[in-house]
Amino acid sequence: MSDRRSFIKTAGIGTALSTLSFSALGKVGSQFIPTNSSEEKQIRIGIIGAENSHTIGYGKIFNIDKKFPGVELSYVCGETDEFARNASEKGKIPNIVKDPSEMLGKIDALIVDHRHPKFHLKAAEPFVKAGIPTFIDKPFCYRVDEGKDFLKMAENLKIPVTSFSSIAQANSTFDMKKQIDEMGEISHIIMSGPADLDSPYGGIFFYGVHLVEPMMYTFGDNVRIVRITRSGKNATASLIFGDNRIATLIFRHLSYGWKTFVENKEGTVEIQSRVTESDPPRNDADMVKMFWTGEEPRSHASILKGIAILEALERSSGSDKWEEVAT
């Protein structure tokens, strides 16, 4: 059985390119599923990483339920042989490879799906260099500077790359943003959701992305400074926006689910989605649309800002101080 270290070593080399500036959230994609079979083309997807349950989920979407005609998850490369076999069997993924490079020339699109984001970009780099559109499961990466170099490379090569939280890239989140935009002045934002500052898969990065990215999508990404407050396993984060609004994130560890409240002139109001998620979900449809068309559903600037906020939260978790968000 191969171990994680040998697997990561074969997954690619680091980048050392120029940096990329970032600003506010860019355009977002809309659901796209071709209805005319003559417009469809066959897409063979390879996936790197099988420890995460998402890999089996992708197999179910593409190979078992066939939510996207013409799209197949054809190859899997796992962190261990056991992970790969399990994903292949449960997700009906026909081919297992021991080295990611064995997929080069055999796939039309790539998904990278490790639990810890520090492994993502090295795994994806050889495929982007080979011209393969790539989706990197949340979070995109572990360090902003590494992400800047990678996305600059992808831009120079004109290869589409994206990454997002499935909670953020959802019809419900966009509906909540519409409600917020119609509410007028808001002073305080309160959001709760699962997160673990001590997770072995990147601490706040692993599940905190499902709080940070929906917050960005809904309220904007102009976050200047952040601070973590914790007592044992109980923890919250305060975030101050450039317009002086304050967001409080409550990290759940006794329950699961997400809630959003705002304070406006009417008091403290819970924001709930008025729509149901589509089938297949918007996040999967937007990923597949990028594979089909090359249209990225999210700006690189937004991807990097989310990582910058998570990185600042991580620093504050260690320092117990206010930390600036990189710009």
C-alpha positions as CSV (number, residue, x, y, z in Angstrom):
1,M,0.0,0.0,0.0
2,S,1.5,3.3,-1.0
3,D,1.6,6.0,1.7
4,R,0.5,9.7,1.4
5,R,4.1,11.0,1.2
6,S,5.1,9.0,-1.8
7,F,1.8,9.8,-3.5
8,I,2.2,13.5,-3.0
9,K,5.8,13.4,-4.3
10,T,4.5,12.0,-7.6
11,A,1.7,14.5,-7.9
12,G,3.7,17.5,-9.3
13,I,6.2,20.2,-8.6
14,G,5.8,23.6,-7.0
15,T,5.4,26.8,-9.0
16,A,7.6,29.9,-8.8
17,L,5.9,32.5,-11.0
18,S,4.9,36.2,-10.6
19,T,2.1,37.3,-8.2
20,L,-1.5,38.2,-8.9
21,S,-3.4,41.0,-7.3
22,F,-7.0,40.4,-6.1
23,S,-10.1,42.5,-5.2
24,A,-13.8,41.9,-4.9
25,L,-15.9,38.9,-5.8
26,G,-16.2,38.6,-9.6
27,K,-18.8,37.1,-11.8
28,V,-20.5,33.9,-10.8
29,G,-21.7,31.2,-13.3
30,S,-25.2,29.9,-13.8
31,Q,-26.4,26.4,-14.1
32,F,-25.7,24.8,-17.4
33,I,-26.8,21.4,-18.6
34,P,-26.9,20.9,-22.4
35,T,-30.4,19.6,-23.4
36,N,-29.5,19.0,-27.1
37,S,-27.4,15.9,-27.4
38,S,-25.8,17.2,-30.6
39,E,-24.3,20.0,-28.5
40,E,-22.8,17.6,-26.0
41,K,-19.2,16.3,-26.1
42,Q,-17.8,13.4,-24.1
43,I,-15.9,14.5,-21.0
44,R,-13.7,12.0,-19.3
45,I,-12.8,13.2,-15.8
46,G,-9.9,12.0,-13.7
47,I,-9.8,12.6,-9.9
48,I,-6.8,12.8,-7.6
49,G,-7.5,12.0,-4.0
50,A,-9.9,9.3,-2.6
51,E,-9.7,9.8,1.1
52,N,-12.5,12.3,1.0
53,S,-16.1,11.0,0.7
54,H,-16.6,13.5,-2.1
55,T,-14.8,11.2,-4.5
56,I,-17.4,8.5,-4.1
57,G,-20.1,11.3,-4.4
58,Y,-18.7,12.4,-7.7
59,G,-18.8,8.8,-8.9
60,K,-22.4,8.6,-7.9
61,I,-23.3,11.8,-9.7
62,F,-21.5,11.0,-13.0
63,N,-21.4,7.2,-13.2
64,I,-24.3,5.9,-11.2
65,D,-27.0,8.5,-11.4
66,K,-25.7,9.9,-14.7
67,K,-26.8,13.4,-13.9
68,F,-24.7,14.8,-16.8
69,P,-25.1,12.8,-20.0
70,G,-21.8,12.5,-21.8
71,V,-19.7,13.0,-18.6
72,E,-17.9,10.1,-16.9
73,L,-15.6,9.9,-13.9
74,S,-13.1,7.6,-15.6
75,Y,-10.0,7.5,-13.4
76,V,-9.1,7.7,-9.8
77,C,-5.8,8.0,-8.1
78,G,-5.9,7.6,-4.3
79,E,-3.7,8.6,-1.5
80,T,-3.5,4.9,-0.7
81,D,-4.5,1.8,-2.7
82,E,-7.3,1.1,-0.2
83,F,-8.8,4.5,-0.6
84,A,-8.6,4.2,-4.4
85,R,-10.3,0.7,-4.4
86,N,-13.0,1.9,-2.1
87,A,-13.8,4.9,-4.2
88,S,-13.7,2.8,-7.4
89,E,-16.1,0.2,-6.1
90,K,-18.6,2.5,-4.4
91,G,-18.4,5.2,-7.1
92,K,-18.2,2.8,-10.1
93,I,-15.1,4.5,-11.3
94,P,-13.7,2.1,-13.9
95,N,-9.9,2.8,-13.8
96,I,-7.5,3.1,-10.9
97,V,-4.0,4.5,-11.4
98,K,-1.1,4.5,-8.9
99,D,0.5,7.6,-10.2
100,P,-1.5,10.7,-11.3
101,S,0.7,11.1,-14.4
102,E,-0.8,7.9,-15.8
103,M,-4.0,9.9,-16.5
104,L,-2.3,12.4,-18.7
105,G,-3.5,12.0,-22.3
106,K,-6.5,10.0,-21.1
107,I,-8.8,12.6,-19.5
108,D,-10.5,15.8,-20.6
109,A,-10.9,17.4,-17.1
110,L,-9.5,17.0,-13.6
111,I,-10.8,17.1,-10.1
112,V,-8.4,17.4,-7.1
113,D,-10.0,16.2,-3.9
114,H,-7.6,15.9,-1.0
115,R,-8.8,16.6,2.6
116,H,-5.8,18.9,3.4
117,P,-5.5,21.8,1.0
118,K,-1.7,21.9,1.2
119,F,-1.7,19.0,-1.3
120,H,-4.0,20.5,-4.0
121,L,-1.8,22.7,-6.2
122,K,1.2,20.4,-6.6
123,A,-1.2,17.7,-7.7
124,A,-3.0,19.9,-10.2
125,E,0.0,21.7,-11.7
126,P,1.1,19.0,-14.3
127,F,-2.4,18.8,-15.6
128,V,-2.9,22.5,-16.0
129,K,0.4,22.7,-17.8
130,A,-0.9,19.9,-20.1
131,G,-4.0,22.0,-20.9
132,I,-6.6,20.1,-18.7
133,P,-9.4,22.2,-17.2
134,T,-9.3,21.7,-13.4
135,F,-11.6,21.9,-10.5
136,I,-10.0,22.0,-7.1
137,D,-12.3,21.0,-4.3
138,K,-12.5,23.3,-1.3
139,P,-10.4,24.9,-0.1
140,F,-8.4,25.9,-3.2
141,C,-5.0,26.0,-1.4
142,Y,-3.3,26.5,1.9
143,R,-1.3,29.7,1.3
144,V,-2.2,32.8,-0.7
145,D,1.2,33.3,-2.3
146,E,1.2,29.7,-3.6
147,G,-2.3,30.3,-5.0
148,K,-1.3,33.5,-6.7
149,D,1.6,31.8,-8.5
150,F,-0.7,28.9,-9.6
151,L,-3.5,31.0,-10.9
152,K,-1.0,33.3,-12.8
153,M,0.3,30.2,-14.5
154,A,-3.2,29.1,-15.4
155,E,-4.0,32.6,-16.8
156,N,-0.9,32.6,-18.9
157,L,-1.7,29.2,-20.3
158,K,-5.4,30.2,-20.7
159,I,-6.5,27.0,-18.9
160,P,-9.7,27.3,-16.9
161,V,-9.4,26.6,-13.2
162,T,-11.9,27.1,-10.4
163,S,-12.6,26.2,-6.8
164,F,-15.5,26.9,-4.4
165,S,-17.4,25.7,-1.4
166,S,-20.6,23.8,-2.3
167,I,-22.4,25.7,0.4
168,A,-21.4,29.0,-1.2
169,Q,-21.9,28.1,-4.9
170,A,-25.6,27.2,-4.4
171,N,-28.9,28.7,-5.4
172,S,-29.8,29.2,-1.8
173,T,-26.8,31.4,-1.2
174,F,-27.5,33.6,-4.2
175,D,-31.1,33.9,-3.1
176,M,-30.0,35.0,0.3
177,K,-27.7,37.6,-1.3
178,K,-30.6,39.0,-3.2
179,Q,-32.6,39.4,0.0
180,I,-29.6,41.1,1.7
181,D,-29.2,43.5,-1.2
182,E,-32.9,44.5,-0.8
183,M,-32.7,45.1,3.0
184,G,-30.9,48.4,3.1
185,E,-28.4,49.2,5.9
186,I,-27.0,46.3,7.9
187,S,-24.6,46.8,10.9
188,H,-23.9,43.3,12.1
189,I,-23.8,39.8,10.5
190,I,-24.0,36.6,12.5
191,M,-23.3,33.2,10.9
192,S,-22.9,29.8,12.4
193,G,-21.6,26.6,11.0
194,P,-19.4,23.6,11.7
195,A,-15.6,24.3,11.9
196,D,-12.7,22.9,13.9
197,L,-9.7,25.0,14.6
198,D,-7.7,21.9,15.5
199,S,-8.7,19.8,12.5
200,P,-5.7,17.7,11.2
201,Y,-6.8,18.7,7.7
202,G,-5.8,22.3,7.9
203,G,-7.6,23.6,11.0
204,I,-9.9,26.4,10.1
205,F,-9.4,25.7,6.4
206,F,-11.1,22.4,6.3
207,Y,-14.7,23.4,7.2
208,G,-14.2,27.1,7.8
209,V,-14.3,27.6,4.1
210,H,-18.0,26.7,4.2
211,L,-18.6,29.8,6.5
212,V,-16.1,32.2,4.9
213,E,-17.1,31.8,1.3
214,P,-20.9,32.1,1.8
215,M,-20.2,35.2,3.9
216,M,-18.1,36.6,1.0
217,Y,-20.8,35.8,-1.6
218,T,-23.6,37.3,0.5
219,F,-22.0,40.3,2.1
220,G,-18.9,41.1,0.1
221,D,-15.2,40.3,0.6
222,N,-13.9,43.6,1.8
223,V,-12.7,42.1,5.1
224,R,-9.8,44.1,6.7
225,I,-9.0,42.4,10.0
226,V,-10.1,39.3,11.9
227,R,-9.8,37.8,15.4
228,I,-10.4,34.4,16.8
229,T,-11.8,34.0,20.4
230,R,-11.7,30.5,21.9
231,S,-12.4,28.7,25.1
232,G,-11.5,25.0,24.8
233,K,-13.4,23.7,21.8
234,N,-15.8,26.7,21.8
235,A,-14.7,29.4,19.4
236,T,-15.9,32.4,17.4
237,A,-14.4,34.8,15.0
238,S,-14.9,38.5,14.5
239,L,-14.3,40.1,11.1
240,I,-14.4,43.8,10.4
241,F,-15.2,45.0,6.8
242,G,-13.8,48.1,5.1
243,D,-17.2,49.8,5.6
244,N,-17.1,49.1,9.4
245,R,-19.7,46.3,9.4
246,I,-18.8,43.5,11.8
247,A,-19.4,39.8,11.1
248,T,-19.4,37.2,13.9
249,L,-18.8,33.6,12.9
250,I,-19.8,30.9,15.4
251,F,-18.0,27.6,15.0
252,R,-20.3,24.8,15.7
253,H,-19.0,21.5,17.2
254,L,-22.1,20.1,18.9
255,S,-24.4,20.4,16.0
256,Y,-24.4,20.5,12.2
257,G,-25.9,23.1,9.8
258,W,-25.6,26.7,8.8
259,K,-27.6,29.8,10.0
260,T,-27.4,33.5,9.1
261,F,-28.7,36.5,10.9
262,V,-28.3,40.2,10.3
263,E,-29.0,43.4,12.4
264,N,-30.9,46.1,10.6
265,K,-33.3,48.8,11.6
266,E,-36.0,46.2,12.2
267,G,-33.8,44.3,14.7
268,T,-32.0,40.9,14.4
269,V,-33.4,39.0,11.4
270,E,-32.7,35.5,10.3
271,I,-32.0,35.2,6.5
272,Q,-33.4,31.9,5.0
273,S,-33.4,30.8,1.5
274,R,-36.7,31.0,-0.4
275,V,-35.6,28.5,-3.1
276,T,-34.8,24.8,-3.2
277,E,-31.6,23.5,-4.7
278,S,-31.7,22.2,-8.2
279,D,-31.0,18.6,-9.2
280,P,-28.1,18.3,-10.0
281,P,-27.0,21.0,-7.6
282,R,-25.7,24.3,-8.9
283,N,-22.2,23.8,-7.7
284,D,-21.8,20.6,-9.8
285,A,-23.5,22.1,-12.8
286,D,-21.2,25.1,-12.7
287,M,-18.1,22.8,-12.5
288,V,-19.3,20.8,-15.5
289,K,-20.2,23.9,-17.4
290,M,-16.6,25.0,-17.1
291,F,-15.4,21.6,-18.3
292,W,-17.7,21.9,-21.3
293,T,-17.2,25.6,-22.2
294,G,-14.1,26.9,-20.5
295,E,-16.1,29.5,-18.7
296,E,-14.9,30.0,-15.1
297,P,-17.8,30.4,-12.7
298,R,-15.8,32.4,-10.1
299,S,-13.1,35.0,-10.4
300,H,-9.5,34.2,-9.4
301,A,-9.6,37.3,-7.2
302,S,-12.5,35.9,-5.2
303,I,-10.7,32.5,-4.8
304,L,-7.6,34.2,-3.4
305,K,-9.5,36.5,-1.1
306,G,-11.2,33.6,0.5
307,I,-7.8,31.9,1.2
308,A,-6.4,35.2,2.5
309,I,-9.3,35.4,5.1
310,L,-8.8,31.8,6.1
311,E,-5.1,32.4,6.5
312,A,-5.6,35.4,8.7
313,L,-8.1,33.4,10.8
314,E,-5.5,30.7,11.2
315,R,-2.8,33.3,12.3
316,S,-5.3,34.8,14.9
317,S,-6.0,31.3,16.2
318,G,-2.4,31.1,17.2
319,S,-1.7,34.7,18.2
320,D,-5.0,35.5,20.0
321,K,-4.7,39.0,18.3
322,W,-6.3,40.9,15.5
323,E,-4.7,39.9,12.2
324,E,-4.8,41.8,8.9
325,V,-6.2,40.1,5.7
326,A,-3.7,40.2,2.9
327,T,-4.6,42.4,-0.1
